[in-house]
Amino acid sequence: MTNKELLYIEDALGHENFMKSCCQKTSEQLKDVTLAEYIKQLETKHTELFNKFLNLL
C-alpha cells in the first residue's frame, strides 16, 4: 500500500470516528424517539464503515 493510500485510510478513519461520536451525542440529546432511533442506526452504519476501513490495514 502506498503512502498516499495510507493517508487516505487514516483520513477516512478520522471522519468515520467523528461521525460516530456526533451521532452518539446527538441521539442521547434528542427527545423525539423516532429520530433518536434513526440517528442510532446512522451511528451503527458509521461504526461498520470505520471497521471496514480499519480492516484494510
N, C-alpha and C positions, 0 to 999 in steps of 0.2 A: 504494500500500500504506500502511495506517495505521501509526502509531507502535506501537500495540498489537500488530499483526501482525508488525512487525519485531522487537519484543521477544520474541514467541513463537518466531520462527525462530531468533533468536540463542540463546535458551534451549535449543531443540531441538538446535542445532549443538553446544552445550557438552555436552549429555547424550550425544549420539552419539559425540563425540570421547572423552569419559571412558570410555564403554563399550568403544570400540575399543581404547583403551590398556589397560584392565583385561583384556580378552580376550587381547591380545598378551602381556602379562606372565604371565598365568595359563598360557597354552599353552606358554610356554617353561619353566615350572617343573614341569609335570606329567610324571610318569613313565609313566602309562598312555597308550599311543599312541592308542588309540581315542578316549579322552576329549580328548586334546590336539587331535586332528583335528577333533572336533566343535566345540571352542572356537575353532579357527581358522576354521571355517565361520561361526560367530557373528561373529567379527571382520570377515569379509568382508561379512556382512549389514549390520553397523553402518557399515562404510565406504560401502556403497551408499546407505544411508539418509542419511548425512552429505552425500554428494554430491547427493542429491535435494533436501535442504533448501537446500544451497548454490545450486543452480540456480534456486531460487525468487527469489533476489536478483538 
